[in-house]
Amino acid sequence: MDLSGRIWGATDAERGASYPCDRLVTGRREGWTRAVDVAAPPGVLFRWLRQLTVAPYSYDRIDFRGRRSPRVLLPDLPDLAVGQRLLVFDITDFTPGAHITGLSPHP
């Protein structure tokens, strides 16, 4: 089976691990595991992920109506909530400092 593009940056242990999103998948599934190393403490990384609720950090001109996404962490980020939109998915579960799990709405 050709796995090119479906797996990169992940260790064998990460590929075989269980994740909170696993319970959301029913029926036939296709595994994709992508990982990056981040040189930041988990709490700081999680704050940056939370900050995606207020800015897209992608194509600011298109996705953020020309405003520039903040380049520093904002002090008062909104609390996360199940059902909240985060980029292209709706939050289904989260554990502060550990994970944010979401599901893309069906077209």
Sequence and secondary structure as in RCSB ss.txt:
>XXXX:A:sequence
MDLSGRIWGATDAERGASYPCDRLVTGRREGWTRAVDVAAPPGVLFRWLRQLTVAPYSYDRIDFRGRRSPRVLLP
DLPDLAVGQRLLVFDITDFTPGAHITGLSPHP
>XXXX:A:secstr
   TTTEES  HHHHH   GGGGG  SS    EE     S HHHHHHHHHHTTT  SS HHHHTTT    SS  S
S     TT EETTEEEEEEETTTEEEEE    
